[in-house]
């Protein structure tokens, strides 16, 4: 029985949030038991005297968190929650061992539970219901998908995009490879990369024979534009202006104008990785760099964060000579994404399903972000970064001893939780940010798993401070 007492209409907290919290508490406390069916959204809304949409929003949030199981044509039921190991009375593990069944909080893993709903299955069913073409007609991608990507970028990023400027890719990695090949010529290309930054950028460019030029990024100052402007012979620069990966800084309007002015002056191509702009948390998104200068800015995007990197589908938006070079590279390598997958994604975009899915994920990730803030935000010697957007957070340590970061990552892994060290994002043997910390993603685990894992991380980081600050836990 779900009591109307879980709602307080005099509270400033929205009703759907109150209902979500009340149902979550009832499940955790055992008042709602595993497998127990819940009333229909219509019935519960009538019983509680609230709008049906309020109940739908609460059910969707709890299903995404793993507390409820929703199946088409069947009643929504309470999920069977996995029993988590207790860390309060744990026996100290061996230093080199990682606990079995670890919860993976390493960044880059979106939540995919509930993705395969009726809209998803419908798109794939319709896409696979027609005979495939005898050959690839256009290596740049299915026209229907390129048109929908152009509309999507118009709705979400305020861009006016010609579908002819869109090249379909197998995600960000494939886009970077295309760009590296398009820059190759009579001499070895030189490309500026953020340091610290996304490790795969330097890996892919290195494989393609590109000379990589590290550009410093700091927690407080973001991309060092003074360092950027000292370079006059770069062919391109790869940046994450909306939400730097992994530190979370962003280029404000003045910095964006300065960067694009430098690019025009030097003839440098700016490669804008717009990797998680769908998920701003508590701040208004700034317009893409490409909106300021379509001629010198190439936009990279994908569905990796909003759907899954396993889909291997994304895009490059480029104009003029740069676009023509990328199209030639694409033609040489051939199309990497199947026509069925492209058609399915085009249908999923066209009927608004991606927008609705993104809205649900946005609510879920904001809740998860709040859990991170509550678990780690008040630990002495720890400050949180990158929490104003995306799917990850960085716990910065101050002060820190040499080798402490690796010791903390290992100590957390020994207790059954996987995180990444901030040092892994720096270019080896290059001057980099002195920041020390751990990077953790919060999108993929269930909410119960995330809460347990954050408690482990908090315990290890708190023990560091209790041990005198700067000393890693034994």
N, C-alpha and C positions, 0 to 999 in steps of 0.2 A: 504494500500500500504506500503510495507516494502522498505525503501530507502537504496540504497547502501552506503549512507553517514554514516551509523552507523559503518562502518568498516574503520579503519585507518591502511593501510598496512605498514606505517613507524613506527608504534608503536611496542614496544617489547612485548606487551600483545598478547597472542595467539588469532587467529581469532575466534575460537569457544567460548573463553571467552568474546571477544568483542560482538559477536553475541548474546550470552546469556544475557549479560548486556543490550544490546540495546533493545532486545525484552522484557526483564523484565521491563525496564523503560517505554516502550511504553504501556505495559499493565497497570502498576501502574498509569501512567499519563492519561489513558483513550483513548489514540490514537488507541489502539486495544481494541475493546469492547467485553464484555462477550458474548460468543456464536459465535463470528466471526471466520469463518474457515480460516486457514492459507494455503498458497500454499504448495504443496507437497515438500518433501525434495529435490527431483530431480529438480523441477521447481525453487525453491528458490535458490538452489546452482547455477543453470545456470544463473539466474538473477543477482546474486551477484558476479559471477565469482570465486567461491570457490569450494572446494571438497564437494561432497555430505556427506561424513563422518563428516565434520565440522558441517553441519546443523543437522545431526542426533544426534550428541553429544549435541548440544545446545537444541534441542527439548526434548531429554531424561532428561537433567538436569532440564528444566523448568516443565516438566511433573512430575518429582519426587518432585519438590518444590511446586506443586499445582497450578502453573500458567497456565498450558495447560492441556487439556484432550485429551488423545490419545486412540482411540478405533480401534481394528482390523477391517480392511475393510472399515473404514470411515475416513473422513478428520480430522486432528488434529485441535481442536478449542480452543479458549481462555476460560479459566475457569471463573466461577462466583465466585468472591472472597467474603468471608464473611465480613460483616461490623464489624469492631472492635470498642469497646467502646473507647471514648476519655478520657484519663486520665488527660489531661491538665486542665480541669475545673471541676474535680470530686468533689463531696461532700464527705468529710472525712467519711469513713464507720465506723460502730460500731466496737469496738475492737474485739468482739467475732465472728463477721460474716465473712464468706468467700463469695466473690462475686460469683454469679451464672455463669455458663458456663465458668469455670476457664480453662485457658490454663495450661496443666500439663507438667511442666519441670522437674519433678522428674526423676532421672536417671533410666536406665535399660529398656527404651522403644525405640526400633529401629523404623526406618521408614518402613512402609509396603505398602505404596501407590505404585501401579504399579507392585507389586510382581506377581499378578495373570495374567501374560502375556501369550502369545501363548505357550511358552516353558513350563511354569508352568502347564498350563491346559493339555498340551500334556502328560506330565509325569504322572499326576494323572489319565488321561483317560486311558493310557496304563496299569498303575498299577492295575486299577479296572476292566480291561477287561477280566481277567482270573478268573477262579473259585478259591476261597481261599483254602488253604491246610486244611485237616481235623483236624490237630493239630499242635502245635508248634514243629518243628523238632529240633531246636537248640535255647536254651534260650539266648545264647550270641548274637543272632541277625542273620538276613538273610545274607548268605554268600556274595551275590552280593553287599550288602551295606557295609559290612566289607571290602571287596576288594576295593570298591570305596573310602572309608574313608582312607584306607592305601595309595592309590594313591594320594588322596587329600593332605594328610600330607606330602607326598614326594615332591609334587609340591610346596606347600605353606610354609612348615616349614623345608624342607631339611632332613626329617627323612626317614630312611629305616624301614618300618613297616611290620611285618608279619601279615596278616589278622587274624591269629590265636591268636594274642595278642590284638585284638580289641574286646571290649564288648560294644554292643549297649545299651544306657541308655535313660531314659526319661528326659534328660537334666542334668544340673549340680547338682541339688538337689538329684536326684536319684543316681548319681555317688557318691556323698558324703555319702549317706546312705549305698550303697554297700561297700564302703571302710571302714566305721565305723563298719559294721557287720563283714567284713573280718579280722579286727584287734582284735575282741573280742576273749577272751580265758579264761584261768584260773583266770586272774586278770583283773581289770578294765583298759581299754586302756587309755593312756595319749597322747594327740595330741596337738602340738603347733599351735596356730592360730595368724594371724596378728592382731595387735591392734594399730590403728583402722583397720577395715577390713570389708569384706562382711558379714552383719549380719546373713544371712541365714546359713553360715558355723557354727557359734556357736549354732544356734538354732537346726540344724539337728543333730550335734554331741551330743548336750545335750539330745535330745530326744532319741538318741541311747545309752545313758548311758556312754558316753565317758567323761573323765576328760579333760577339755579344759585349756590349759596353754597359757595365753596371751604373745605375743612377740612384743615388741615396734617397731613401725614404725614412722619415722619422715619425715617431708616434705623435708628437705635437705639431711638427711643421709640415708633415706630408711630403710629397715629392719635392726635392730640392731643385727649384727652377733655376737658381743661380748655376748649379752644376749642369743642368740641361743646356742652358744658353751658352756655356763655354764650348759646346760641341757645334761645329759648323759643317761637319762632313758625314753626319748620320743619314742613312737611307730611310730609316724609319725608327719610331719609338713606340713601345708597347706600354700602355698605361691602363690602370683601373680607376678612372677619375670619380666614379660615383661612390665606390666603397672599396678602398684599397685592400688588396688581398696580400697578407692577412691582417694588417694593422687597423684597418677600418677608417682611416682618414679619407677625406674627400677634397677635391679641388673646388674652391669657391668660385664665384663668378669672375673675380679679378684674376685669379690664377688660371682659369680656363681661357680668358681672353689673352693673357700673357703667353700661354703655351701655344695657342693657335697662331698668334702673331709671329712667334719664333718659327713655327712650322712654315708659314708663308714666306718668311724672309729667307729661310735656308732651303726651301724646297723639300723639307722632310715630310714623310707620310706618318701621320699619327694613327696608330692602330688602337682603337678604343674597345677594350673588353668590357662589355656591359653585362657582366656575368650574373648579378643578383639584384638588378634594379626593381624586380617585381616585389621585393620585400623591404620597403623602408619602415623603420620602427621609430615613430615619434618625431620624424622630421620630414619636411617636404622634399621630394626629389628634385634635383636640379636638372635642367635639360641636357641632353647628350651633347658632347663636343661636336658631333656631326651637324647638329642644328646650327652651330656657329660657322662652320666652314666645311661644307660637303665636298669641296674639291680636294682638301688635304687630309680629311679624316675618313678612315675606314672603320665601320662599325662591325664588331663581332658579337653575335648573340647565339643562344641555343635554348633548348627546352630542358637542359640538364638539371637545373636547380628547381624549376617549377614542376617538372614531371620526373625524369630520371636520366642520368647519364648513360644508362644501358640502352636507351633508344637510339643513341648515336645520330642525333639530328640537330642541325643548327643552320646558321646563315652568315654570310658576309654581305654587307651593303657597301658598295664602292661606286665611284663615278669616274668618267673620263678615261684617261690613259691607264690609271691604276686598275680600274675595272677591266679594261681590255686585256691587261696582262694576267690578271687573276683568271679571267675566262679562258685564256689560252692554257694556263697551267691546269685548270679543271678539265679541259678537253684532253690534254695529254694524259692525265691520270684516270680519266673516265669518272662516271658518276658513282659515288660511294654508298648512296642510300637507295634502298629498293623502292620501286615505284609504288608498291602496295603500301609501304610505310609512309611515303610522302602523301599518297592519296588519303590515308587514314588521318594523318595529322591535319591535312587541309580541311577535311570534313569536321574534325574536332574543333578547329579554329572557327570555321564558318558558322556553326550553329551556336556559338557562344559558350561551349562546354569548357574550353580552356580558361576563359575569364571566370566562370563560376568555380572551377577547381582552384584557380589561383586565389580567389577570395576566401575559400575555405582554408587553404593552406596558410594564408596570411594571418587569419585569426589563430590558427593552431600555433604557428611559429612565434607570434607575439606572446602567447601564453607561456610557451617554453622559454622564451627569452626572459620572462619575468621570473621563472623558476631559477634560471642561472643567476640573475641579479640577487634573488633572495638567498641562494645558497652560498655564493662566493663574494658578494658585494661588500661585506663588512669584516673581512679577514684582514688583520693587521699585516702590513707589508705587501698587500696584493691590491692592484687596481685593475679594473676591467676595461678593455678596449674592444672596438669593433662591434659593440652591441647596438648600434644605431641602425643596423640593417643586416640583411642576409641571414645565414643559417649557422654562424659560428661566433665564438667569443674568444678573446685572448686574455689570459690572466697574467698580467705583468708583475714581476717580482722586484722588490726593492727593499733593502740592498740584496745583492746576490753574489755568491762566491763562484770562482771558476769551477766548471763542471757540475754546478748545482742543478742546472736545468735538466741535464741528462739523468742525474740521480733521481730527481722528482718524477720524471716520466717513467723511469723504471720502477720506482716505489709505487706509483699509482697502478702500473700494469700488474705488479705482483698481487695487488688487491682486487684484480679482476676488471679493470677499466683501462681502455686504450685511449691515449691522447697523443698529441704531437708536440715536439719541442719547437719553439720559435726559431731556433738556430737553423733548423732544416730548410728554412725559406730564404736563407742568405746565400749569396753567390760565394762559393769557396774561394779563399785567398783574395778576397776583395774587401775594401773598407765597407763596413755595414753599420746598421743601427746598433747601438750598445744595448738595446732593450733585451731583456731576458724574460722568458715566460713559457707558458704552455698554451697550446691552441686546441680548442675542443669544439666539435659540432654538436648541435642539440636537436637536429631534425629527425633522425632516423629511428632511435629507440622508442619503445612505448613510453608513455609518461611514467608508469611505475619503475621501469628500468632506468629512465633518466633521473628520477628523484633519487634512487639508490646510488647511481653512479656519481651524481653530484655530491652526495653525502660523503662518498669515499674521497673524491677530490678535495672537498672542504676539510676533511679530517687530516689528509696528508699536508695540505698547505698550512693548516692551523698548527700542526705539530712542528712545522718548520719555524714558525714564529715562537712557539713555546720553547723551542730548543735554543733560542737566543738570537734568532734572525740571521738569515744567510747560511744556516747549517742545514744540510739535507737530512731527512729522517732516516734513521737506521732500521 
